[in-house]
Amino acid sequence: MKVAIVGVGLIGGSIGLALKNSKIKIDSIIGVGRNVERLKLAKKLGAVDEFTVDIENGVKDADFVFICLPVTLIADTVKKISLFCKKEAIITDVGSVKSAIVKKIEKYFTFKSILQPVFVGGHPIAGSEKTSVKFASKNLFQNAMVVLTPTKKTDKNALKKMKFIWEKMMASVKIMTPEEHDKIISFTSHLPHALAFSLVNAVDNLEFAGSGFKDTTRIASSDFKMWADIVWENRKNVMTSIKRFKKELLKIEKAKSKSEILKIFKKAKGKRDKLCQK
């Protein structure tokens, strides 16, 4: 099996390492990108076996192509490489927004009359505020959830193969529609990032910030351009999640007794403790 990874950063690099660590027979993994020095580092770290800055040569022989790029670039990249990929190739992505990406790709594929590779939308819920391949890990997806987002048009065999590959990388795979994914992730991922950025901006005397503040705002050190794209692409759902959060914050603001605040905090602690036990 030959694999191409377009965009070999934290996620792309971790995919390469995890595939090599799996029991899947991998003939070769080629990294595709624009920055030669980053690609050299990816090869040095063992995330890829070879690399190229020529996307056509990079994907033409691949059985599986992972697109690990910012969400605004994924659909156009899939469109571009579909002209060069093998007709039996499976293309997937790792974008944190699914509905807009999947719609654009399926709209393009609908108008093609020749045989073509297939696309399966994906999103590994793993990573950190770091983005470089030097932070990649073969264990990044171990016990992490990966969401695959098929539609009625998705090839069932391709979906089955992608599920198998992610499970071999030790991930837990969930299957849902792109729309359902975007609603859920707006609360569990996009809202927390928006809050972290906002919290940092709301505070002036950061010299008094301790470990609690640093823990709470860790993800505000993420790639701000990437996250601006993500929040904007999923803005309708993010707006809904922000409104929900405002309601919860308002409960504290309007509390008329300490017991009301205790009740709110106790409920939150219980939910958080349960989450950490998983």
C-alpha angles and dihedrals in degrees: 000000000000120000132194122197115197106201113022104204129120095312098034092046092048090051090055093049093044092050090052090049092050126086091248114118104243118188095187143339118211122195119214124198147119101249111076095192092055090048091050089052091050090054092045090053091049096245091124135019096215138358144206140184090214105092093194093056090041097060105026096093099032123119091195127028121194114199106206101174137119112291094251091060101044102083095046091046092052089050091051099047095043086076091059104034125098111267091242094048122121117221121197137168141208100218121149090220118057115170099064093042096048093046093052093048095046091047089056095045091049091066095049114097099187128080111280144176117269131241129221116185115226142175124188107205094216139096139080142242087282117091108181124105088237087076093050118125135192087221098051093107097040107127089351121129121247117193120208115197113201125173131201087276096054117113106247094211091052090050090051091051093049091050089051093050095049091047089052086056086059095253127139109236125215123184122209141138120281090246094052090048093053093050094051097041091049086069101037100039116006097046094049090053092048089049093048092052091045094047092053090049091049094058124076106175099061092157085078094052114119135191092288092059092044092050092048094049100037093116091056084080089066123113099290094199092054092048093047087057093048096048092046094049091051096033097131092058093039090054089054092050091049091053089051091051092049089056091053092048090047090059089063093044092051098040111133096197142026089245090064091054091046090054092051094047093044092053091050093048091052093051092045094048090050090051092053092051092065 
